Structures are given as structure tokens and as C-alpha cells.
Amino acid sequence: MARPAPHPAPGGRRRARLALTGGVAVAVVALGGGLLPTSGALAASPTAVVSDPGFEQGASGWVSKGSGTTSLEAGGHDSPTRLTHWLPAAGEAVTTQKVKKVTPGWWTFSAWVKSGGGLDASALELAGCGQGSSRAVAASTAVPSTEADDGWVRLAVSAEVSHSQCTLTFLTTGAAGAWASIDDVQFTPGRVTRDVRGADVSGLLRNEDEGAVYLDAAGQPTDAIQQLADHGATMGRLKVWVDPSDGYNDLDDVVASAKRIDAAGMQLLVDFHYSDRWTDPGAQTMPRAWKGFTAPQVAQAIHDHTRAVLDALAAEGITADAVQVGNEINPGMVWPLGQTWDVDPSDGVTGAQWENLASFLTAGATAVREVSPETKVVLHLTNINAGVDGLTWWFDEVSARGVPFDLIGLSYYSYWHGSLADLQGAVSTLSERYDRDVLIVETSYPWTLADDPDHVWENVVAQASMLTPGYPATPEGQAANFRAVQDVVAAAPGGRGIGVVAWEPTWTAVDGAGWDPDDPTSGNAWENQAMWDHDGRPLPALDEYAAD
């Protein structure tokens, strides 16, 4: 982001490893909408018949009720007509269809949706599938707000069916002005999941050293990493700097934090910046110790640094599940030798250094493979808002030079990087074009616009004009945004979006834990996007780590 920028775990818990299918990680097992099959038996299961799934036959087979209005409107997702709920006053609109002759097992209800006018006002639900009464809701997920661009997103929800029928439910409830549209419904065998539900906790050790306290729901001090795991987080992410001036985020720091992540039973993602400080599209500063190196020497240094960190982890019995070779490297890394475009004309770079960059990335990936062939190599880009063509251009260049990688990593901050539809489109396009799964390795959203009154430093997101339409800067708005990003990635056509990692949810404001490693007096401009409030109390966003 732009900065102010398989072994047993202790306590008997076992970390889940990223599963492999054709050399890439698998997050979903449903068949409908291009999702991946799990077995021949599942693949042979018939798709249940949904009447009028595109609402082109007068909503035949669908039943609508409630005080709100339900209508068929022009402008469907992939057809002339859509079904729309509208609440002229506070109330409810419900549209359902009972699907019969359903084979027992996991099934997924998916549809293209859009909504606005109320936070989490609309939902897709599966009811009467065999769990409890005939009306019991088996599974539900909120329809994301698409007010940012009025675009369509694909949403999916899964439930285990234990008898021969299930009711598809489209629900809108709440205050006046809430509305939602649905189109192109499918009900297919299989399951969509959010397997990777992660947290970047790179700054936690420094925060704790400076006095930060993290409370649980009862107001008692707790270990933040364990609290994340207890809420359902499955992965911890840690950045690595080469020789940071403040001593944090170096090899020793990463090993200490990784031991806690491992003990909590979570997977580990290691994020190499190949710098002594922050890297992003505006800064990819070469480490001080590498100044004056030739390109081959930098490649060797990248290999040796990567190997040293991963070997140190291995010495503690820890194997990284995934490793980022570089952080937000749209413009390359280790400037100026590894630039892919000329950021500063005064630096003497006259063109893109693609061959150098390819050698740097390959050196890092080689070191990863030497330590653990099973560890996934991630290449991480950002700036989805600039268009997917900019991302494919970059991956085409490194692919043409044979750079090895397993996963595509993306940053997505909804206040910078476009709409949820843009995000879902990028996940689908990149996964299909490069036959790789996609992991959102950074996302975040504010729960307030206010600074911590005891540690005032202007926040990165401090103005209402920056907020994503439909998601207020409230604890509920933050939680809804985090879940929406997860759901949109999981339901992306093609089924290759494997999960989402929240960026620095433990970075609350304390003296001495600011953003600049070279300036201990710098402040924290991120505390209003943490998942603990200014008093260290847990926020509702933590609940969105739950598996269901």
C-alpha cells in the first residue's frame, strides 16, 4: 500500500496447509459458475432446476411478499430483465423459490447482485435445507453495496442439504431507501469458502514494546494474535526489511512473530520488501548495504537474504506457507536496477529494467524453493483502479521471462482502488489468464475518521469524501466492508479467489510506534483502521474472520 503512507502447532492444533490442484492452491469446491470440483461423485451430481433464473419469464416460480415493493426492471446483468426490491419506508421485501429434487450434500446459491441505500440491508439466504425446521436459515450472506459504480458483482452462499429441497431467498430489510437487484441465479452442487482469512501483524511487536494493550470482549488483556485466531483468522502475514534503522521487521523480529502465528495454528505468509523500509509503487529503495552493487550482485543478495530468513524460520520448525517476492512491485523493485518504468527522470534510468527485475524475482523464488518446494511464491501488485490491462501487461512481461510464481497477490483498498466490481473483475481476469489463484494480501477500512485523542496524527483516511459509498466510517461499516471484500473475492467467476488478508489490524496508536522507522517521533496514521478501538477494545470486524 501507499504508506503515510504440515507440522503440529503447540497445544495440539494443526495448521491447515494450502491445498494443491494442478500446482495452485484451492479455496472453493463448487461446480457452478466455474468453481472447482472436488471429486467425481460431486461432479456427477445434477444441477437442481431453478425456475426463471434470469427473470425473463415474469419471475415464474418465484414468490414475493413483504411491505416493500418487488418489481421486474430493465437492465439485467446478462439479460434484459432483473428483479428489484425497493423499500419506500422501513420494512421488508422477500423473494423466494423452493427448489426440489436436491441431492443431499453441499450446494451453492449464487447470483449477480447490486444494492444500495442501507448497510447490509439485503442478503442471499438458503433456508429449509434440512437443518432444523422447514423455515430455518441454513446460511446467509449480505449483498455488498455497489453504490460506488452501480456495478454488478457475483455473490454466493453455501449450505449442506440433508433432504431433497431447499429454499433460495433474496431478502431486503431495513430503513426507507434500501434497494437491491438480483439476476442470473444458479443453484449448483459444491461449496464456496473463504479459506484464507488473514491479518498482517508486522507492527504488533513494536506496538506491544511501546505499551499497546489488546482487550478481549470481557475487557481483559489478551494476546492479539491468539485473539485473531480464536475469531477465525487462518493466516498471519509478516513483512521483512533488510536492515531497518529501528530494528523491527528484521530477521529476528519476523522469527519471533512467526513463532506466535504458528503457535496459534495459523498459516504464515512472509512478505519480503528487499529494502530497509516501506516499499510500494512510489518507493522501492535499495537497502543501504546493497548500494553500488551490480545487477548480478543484487540478485545474489536477494537470494541470500530470502534464504537466511526462511532458514531461520526452519530452524524453529516453521515453514512459510507462502512467500511474497517483493511488495507492490508494479514499478519493479530494488531501484534503480529493477525498475519497470521511469519513476524519477533525474535518476538516470532510461528505460525499463525488465531483465534485471526478472533475475531478482527468480533469485527470490529460487531461494524459496530451496528451503521448501511446497511454499507458494506470490507476486504482489496493486493499483487495480488503473485498469486490469496494467496488471496483465506486468504479468505478461515477467511470464515471458520465465519468472516462477504460484499465486497472484493484490492490494485492494476500496477508497483508493475502485469498486468491488473492479476487484472481482481483476480476480477473474488474472486467474484465468495466468492459471493462478489470487489472494488479496492487503485490505483495510476505517471504523472512525477521528484520530486517537491521545496520539493525534492525521489519518490516511480522515475525510468523509474518501469513504466508499455504502460503507460509513463506523464499527459496523468497517466490518461490512471487510466481509464484502472477502465475499466478492470468494464468489469471483472462475473460483480462483482464495482469500483476503487485512493489513495491520493491530496497529493501534502508541508513542514510539509511528510509521517512519527512521523517526521515532513519527505518528500512526492508521489507528482508525485497526480492529481494536482507541481504548484497545475489539471491534466488530474481528467477527468477520469467522468461517461462516
N, C-alpha and C positions, 0 to 999 in steps of 0.2 A: 504494500500500500504506500501511498504518498505520506510520509511522516510529517508531524508538526514541525507535522509530518508523522517355534511352538514349544515353550517351556513353562513349567508351573510357576505361578506367582505365589508369593508368600500368602499364608492364610488359606491355601487350598484353592485359590481362584486361578483360572487358566485364561490367558489372553487368547482371544479369537484371532486367528491369522486371516489375512486377506486371501480369499479363495481364488483358485485359478481356473479359467476356462480359456483354452487357446492362448495361454500366456498372459492373460489380463485378468484383473480382479472382477468378481461378480457380486452385484449388490441385489439384484432382483431376479425372481424366478417365474414371473408370469409370462404367458404367451401372447396375450392380446396386446395390440399396439406395438408389436415388435419387441416385447420383453423376452428375456431369455428363458428357455426351457430347463427344467431340472432333471427330467427323466423321460424315458419313452412312454411310461404309463401316463404321466401327466400330459405329455404331448398328444396322446391319443384321445384325451378327454374331449368331448364335444363342446363347442361354444353354445351356451344357452341362447335361446331365441329371445331377443328384445324387440318388442313391437315398436315400429316407427322410431328408430333410434336417432334419426335426423330431423324429426318433427316436420316432415313433408306431407304427412297424411292426416293432418288435423289433430296431432297428438293422440292418435289411435292407440289404445291400450294404456294410456296414462290417465291418472285420476288426480285432479287438483282441488284443493279446498283451502279454507282459511279466510281471514278478513282482508288480506292483501289481494291484489289483482294478479292474475296469471293470464298471459296472452301470447299468441304467436306473432312474431315480428319478422320483418325483413332483415337481412344482414346476418345470415348464419356463418358459422366457421368455415365450412366447406360445402355449403348448400344455401339455397335462397332463404331458408327459414330457421329461426331459433325460437326457443321458449324462454320467456322472461317473467320474472317475479318483480313486482313493484309494491312498496308499502307507502300508500298516501298518508297513512297515520300509523302510529305504533301498532304493531300486530304481527301477523304471521301468514306466510303463504307456503303451502306444501304441495309438491307434485310427486306421485309415487307410481310404481309399476311392480306388480308381483310377478316374478319370473319362476316358472315351474319346470319340472323335469331337470333339476340341477343335480349333477353327480356330486356326492359328498367329497369334501376336500377344500382346499383354499381357492377362493375366487376373488377376482378384482373387478370393481365397478370403476370405469374411467369415463371421462367426458372432457370436452373442451368447454371452458367456462370463462366468464368475466364478471366483475362485480364492482360495486361502489356504494358510497353513502353510509357505510357503517362498518366498524371494526369487527371482523369475524362474524358478520351478520348472516352469512349463507354457508351452507355445508352440503357435502355429499355424505350420505349415510347408507349403511346396509343394516337392515332390520329383519327380524323373524327368520334368521338363518339356522335356528336350532339351539341357540344359546338362550336359555330362559324362556319367557313367554313368546307368543307369536308376534308380539309387537316390540320385543326387546331390541334395542340398538346394539348390533354386534360390533360395529366400527363406524367412526365418523371422522371427517377432516374438514377444516374450514376452507372455504373458497377464498383464494387470495384476492386482495384488492388490485384491480387493474386500472385505477384512475390515472396512473402516470401516463398511459398512452392508449387506453381503451383497447388494448390488445388481448387476444385470446391466449390462454395457457391451458395445457393439458393437466388434469388433476386425477388422482387415482386413490382409491381406498380399498383395502382387502379385508376379508373375514373368512373364517373357517365355517363351511356349511356342513351341518351334520344330518340334514334331511333334504328332501327333494325340492325345496323352494327357498326363495329369498326376496326381500322387497328392496328395490332401488328407490332411494329417497333423495329428493332435492328440496332443501329447506331454506327459507329466508325468514328471519325473525328479528325483531328489534324496533328501532325508532323510525319515525317517518323519514322517507327519503332513501331508505335502503333498497337496493335493487340487485338483481343478478340474472345472468343469462346462461343457458346450457345448450349444447348441441353435440351431435356425433357421439352418442352414448355407446359404450361397449360393456359387456359382462363376460369375462373370459376366465378360464381356469389358470390358477397360479397366484402369486403373491408379489406385491411391490413392497419394498422395505427401505428404511434409511439406515443402512448398515454402519456407515461411518458417521458418527456424531461427535465431532471433536472440539477441542479447545486448545488454543495456543497459550501456553503458560510460561513463555520465555521470561517474562519480567517478574515472576512470582517470588523467586528467591531474594532479589533485591528489595522488593516491596516488604517482604517479611523481615529482612535485616533492618529495614528502616522503621519498623514498628507497625506495619499493617496487620489488622486483625480481621478474620473472616468468621462470621457467626452462622450458626445453623438456624432452622426455623424456630427453635426454642430460645434463641438468643445466646447460646453457648458458643464459645470459641471452638473452631473446628479446623481440620486440615482441608484447605481449599481443593486440592487435587482429589482427595478422597470424597469430598462432598460432590464434586463434579461426577465422579464415578458412581456414587450412590444415586445420583439423579438420572443416570443412564448414559453418560458420556463413554464412548468406546475408544477414543484416541486422544493422545496428548501430542502437541507439536512444540518443538524447541528450535529456536534459531541458534546458529553458531557463527561467531565472529572470530577472526584470526588472532588478533592481539588488541582487544578493546582497552581503552585507557582506564576504564573504571573496574576492569577485572571481571565483569559479569558477561554472561553469554559466551564464555570461552570453553575450552575442553572440560576443565574441572567442573564448571558450573553446569554444563549440559549433562555430564555423567551423574551429578548429584540429583538433578531434577528427573532424569530418566529413571533412576532407581525408584523414585516415588511413583512415577507413572506406571512402571512395571509392577510395583507392589500393589497398586490399586486395580490391577487386572486390565489395564488399557493397552491398546496398541501404541506404537511410538512412530512419529513422523519427525525426522531430523531435517532442518532447513538450513542449508549452507549458503551464506551470503558471499563468501570469498572477499571479505572486506573487514576492516576494523570497526565498522559502524553500519548504520542503516544502508540498505540498497533498495532501489525502486526505479521507476522509469526516469527519474530526474537525477539519480546519483548511483553510480556503480564504481565506487572509489577503490582503487587498488590498495591492498594492505601496505603499510609503511615498509615492512620487511621485504616486499617484493619490488619496490621501486628500482628501476633500472634493469629489471630482468628482460630478457628476450622472450618472445612468444613461447618457444620450446621450454624455457626455464619456468615460465608461469604455468604451463601445462603440467610440468613435473611437480611444481609446488602445490597445485590444486590436487593432484593425485595424492601426494604425501600428506597434506592436511586432511583430506577426506578420510584417508586410510587411518591416520592417527586417531581421529575422533571415534571412528567405528571400531577400531581395535580396542580403544579404552573402554567402550561400552561392552564389547565382547568379553573383556577381562572380568567384567562384573556379571557375566552371564546374560547380557541383554543384547538382543538382535533387533535392529530397527526394522519395522515392517515396511516403511517407505522412506526414501531419502530424496529431498529436493536438491538437484544440482543447479544452484542459483535461485535467486528470489526476484520475481517480477522482472524478467530479463528480456522484455520486448526490445530494448535498445542494446542488448548484449550485456556483457559483464566484464569486470576487471578492465576498466577503461584506462587508456585509450586502445589497448591492443585488441580487446574483444568487442569493440563497438559494432553495432549493426546499422547505425545511422549516425550522422554527424550532429551531436547534440550542441557542441560549442565550437564554432568555426575557428576560434583562436587556439584550439589545442593542437592544430597541425594535422588532424586526421582528414584525409582527402577522400575517403570512401569507406564503405562497409568492410569490416574485417571478418568476413564470414568464415574463412578458412581457419583463422585463429580461434574464433569462437567455437567452431566445431571441434577443434582439437582440445579446447578447455572442457567442453561438455563431455566429450568422450573420455578424457582423463578422469573426471569425477565419476562417471558411470563405471569405468573400469575398476576404480578403487572399491566402489560399492559391490560389484560382482565378485571381486577377490575375497571380500570378507563374508558375503552372504549372497549366493546366487538367487535366493528366494526373495530378497528385498527388492521392492519395486522402486525403479528410478522415475522420478517425477520431473517434468519440465514445466515451469510455472510462469504464466503470463498474466497480464491484467489489461485494463482499458477495453473491455467489451463494448463500451459506449462508442468507440471509434469505428466499430463495424467488424463483423466476423472476417471480412476479407483481409484485414490487417493481421489477424491471428493465423489464418491459413497461409498467408504469404510467409510468415515467420517459420511455421512448421514445415512448409514445403522446402524452404531453404535448408533447414537442419536435416530433414529427411533425405534430401538429395545428397547430403554429405555423409550419410550413414551413421548419424548420431544415434546411439541406442537409448531407448526410453520405453517405459511401460505404461505410465499414466500421464494424463494431461492435467495440470493444476491451473486453476484460475482464481483470481481475486474478484469478488463481487461485493461492492458496497452500493446499495440501491440509491443513495443520494449522489453518487458520482457516475455509476456505470450503467445507466439505462434502466429499462423496465424489466419486470420479471419475464415478460415475453422475450425480450432480448437475451436474457440469461438462458432461458430454456432453448431458444434457437441456437445459441452458441454451443451448449452442451450436445445437442443432437447433431449439429453440423460437424463439429470437431470429432466426435466419437465415430461417426460414420466414415468420414474422410480418411481418418488415420487408424481405424480399427483399434482404438484405445478407449478404456474407461476414463471418465472425467471426475475429478474431485475438486470441489470448491475449497481451497486451502485457507481462504480468508474471507470473512464477512463480519459485519457488526452493525449496530443501530443504537441510537441514544434512547435512554429512558427518561431523560430530562434535558433541557437546554441550559440549565443552571450550572455554574461552577460549584465545586465543593466550597462552602463559605470559609473554610479554614485554610484552603490551598487554592487561591484564585489564580488561574492561568487560563487565558481564553481558550475555550474548547475548539477542537477541529470542526465540530458541528455545533454551532451556537445560535443560528438564526432559523426561524420557522420557515423561511424561504428555501432552505436547503433540504427540508424534510421530504420524504417520498409521499405523494398524495395517498391518503387512505391509512397512513400509519403515523399517528401522533407521537410526539416525544413524551410518552408516558410509560410506566412499567408494563402496562398491557400492550401498548403499541410496539415496544421493543420485543416482547415475547411473540406477538403475532408476526412481526417481520422475520424473526429468526425461524419460526416454523414455516412461514410461507416460502422462504428461500429453500429450506430442506425439502418441502413437498414438491415444489416446482422442479427441482433437480431430480428427485426420485422418480417423478412421473414423466420426465422428458422422453419423447418418442425415441425408440431405439433401446431404451432400458439400460443405458450405459452411465448414467449419473449415479455414482456410488456413495455420495455423501457430502457433508459440509462441516467445515471447521470454523468455529468462532474465533476472532482474533482478539487476544489479550483480555478475556473477560474478568481476569483477576487484577487488572491494572487500576486499582483504586489510588486515590491521591494521598501520598505521604511525602514529607520533606525528604529530599535527597534521592528520590526515585523518579526524576524527571526524564524527559525524552532524550536529552543530549548527554552521551557518555563522556564527553569532554568538559561538561559544565555541570557540576553537582548542584548548582543553584537553579537549574532549569526546571520548569514545572511540567505537570502532566496535563495534556490537553485531551485526554481520552477517558477520564474517570466517569464522564456521563454516559459512556458506552459500556462500562463494566457491568457484570451481572450481580454485583453486590453494591448496595447504595452507599451514600456518603458516610453512613454510620456502620458500614460493614455487614448490613443485613442482606440476606439473599433476596433476589428479585424473581418475579415470575418466569423470566426467560430460562432459568435453570430447569424448570419443569418441562421445557420443550426438548430436553435431552432424552426424555422417556421413550422407550421403544415404540409405544403405541400412541 
